[in-house]
Amino acid sequence: MTDASFNKPAVSPTPPGARLYYLDWLRVIAILFVFLHHCAKFYDYHTFTIYDEPRDLALSGFREFNFLWMMPLFS
């Protein structure tokens, strides 16, 4: 019992070598988030070397969210 759909080759929706401009724009936006990510580091709860006294839970959540998707976007 084999299914013929498993044997089909993967077809790319774009030809090889075609530039995906939406990925370029996602990377530009990610660079802006890198800047905001590092600015928020002074106010989150995970920084222990250099920090400011009014710490913010929302900025800690923002940084944790950025850890999930920001760096894989650049590879």
N, C-alpha and C positions, 0 to 999 in steps of 0.2 A: 504494500500500500504506500506508494509514493505519490506525493503531490507535485504536479508539474510547476506550481508557482515557486517552489523552492529552487528549481533549477534554472530560473530565468536570470540572466546577467543584470547587474544593476545598471540602470541607464541614468546618466547625469542630465539634469535639466539644462545645464549650460555646457557649451563646448569647452574642451580643455584649453586652458590658457586665457579664457575670457575673464575679465576683471569684474569682481563683484563689488560694486561701489557702495552698496549698503554696509558691507563689512568695514570699508574705510571710514565711513561716517560713524559707525559704532565705535571704532577705535578712537576717533577724535573725541567723541563724547566720553569715552572711558578715560582719556587723558585728563579731561576736566574733573572727572570723579576722583582720579588719583590725587589731584591737587586738593580737592575738598577732603578727601580721606586723610591726607597728611595734616591738614589744618585742624581737623577734628580730633587728632591724636592727643592734643593737649588737654582735652576736656572729657575723655572717656575714662572708664573705670579700669581698663586693662593696662594703662601706662603707669609705670612706677618710677621711672627715672626723672623725667621732666613733665610736670603737669601743673595745671592751674587749679586753685581751690574749688571753684564752682563746677563740679563734675556733672555730667548730663547723661542720663540713661538713654535718651533718644540718639545722641551722637554715638554712644557705644553700639547700639543696634544698627545704626547706619554703617559703621565700620565693619561689623560682623557680616552684614549683608554684602558689602563690597568685597570682603575676603572670598566669598563664594563664587562670584562671577567675573571679577575684574581681571585677574591675571590670566585665566584661561582664554580670555578674549584676545590677548596679544600673541598667543602662540599659533 
